[in-house]
Amino acid sequence: MTRSALTRDEVLDTAAALVREHGPDALTMRRLAAELGTAVTSIYWHVGNRESLLDALVARTVADLGTIRPRGATPAERIVSVARALRSALRERPHLVAMVHERGLTERMFLPAQRALVHEAHAAGLRGARAARAVRAVQFQVVGYVLVERNRERAPAQSPAEEELWRGEDAEADGPLARALAAPIDTERLFADSVRALVDGLLADAPRGIEDAGDGSVGRGPYSQ
């Protein structure tokens, strides 16, 4: 049976899936054509050569990270939601993010998330250098956490593992602490806890007077125009 007409989006979707699963080296025009059930010449017609295809994947990845939207009733909740969404986006496409970095577009990729964080920092009453520090602190927390996660996943098996090392420790007579450190790490909860603690610290003693409308807009206050 003849397949339906191939589209550029279908080519990019399939190429992105190959990169996500196997890395950039697995993306050859011949393999991509086989995945799509079409001729190599058809791939060239839609996206050009392999370098053009990689450039298109990078552009799409940058655009995808621009779709992050804050959620929550308060600036703090929305900042945490941006951090969680950014972490998920980076975790879902590590090879594509690496390609973005190799092409010198990392800062451009993070700009939409930074803009969202700037808006929420302003909503919380932060301005100037203090708001900038908050934006960068959250971004670095997310990126650093993802890098630690990736390194732990790729590290060789540890013997003894952290769980085994703490099983025989009393943690200065704190049995519950020792048992908690011997348990598997709940990375989702740890990330949420660490980001929330960071955000709470960044927003502590923020200037008052800016009213949060609860829908992402900011009411009139001392900084309103």
DAGIGI-V773045 format. One line per field, one symbol per residue. ss: DSSP state (h for helix, s for strand, l for the rest). psi: psi as a letter, one per 20 degrees, with the letter a starting at -180 (. if undefined). burial: b if it has 24 or more other ideal C-beta (glycine too) atoms within 12 Angstrom, else e. A space follows every 50 residues. Layout:
BEGIN
ss = ???
psi = ???
burial = ???
END
This chain:
BEGIN
ss = lllllllhhhhhhhhhhhhhhhlhhhllhhhhhhhhlllhhhhhhhhllh hhhhhhhhhhhhhhhhhlllllllhhhhhhhhhhhhhhhhhhlhhhhhhh hhlllhhhhhhhhhhhhhhhhhhllllhhhhhhhhhhhhhhhhhhhhhhh hhhhlllllllhhhhhhlllllllhhhhhhhhllllhhhhhhhhhhhhhh hhhllllllllslllllslllllll
psi = ppqrpqrghhghggghhgghhirhhinqhggghghilaqhhhghhhjbah hhghhhhghggghgiijppqqrirgghhghhgggggggghhhlghhhhhg ghjkjghhhigghggghgghgghijqrchggghgghggghgggggggggg hhhiqqppoqrhghhihjqilljnghgghghiqqpnhggggggggggggg ghipkqpripppiijirprqaijq.
burial = eeeeebeeeebbebbbebbbeeebeebebeebbebbebebeebeebbeeb eebbebbbbbbbebbeebebebebbbbbbbbbbbbbbbbbbebbbbbbbb beeebeeebbebbbebbbbbbbbbbbeeeebeebbbbbbebbbebbeeee eeeeeeeeeeeeeeeeeeeeeeeeeeeeeeeeeeeeeeeebeebbbebbe ebbeebeeebebeeebebeeeeeee
END
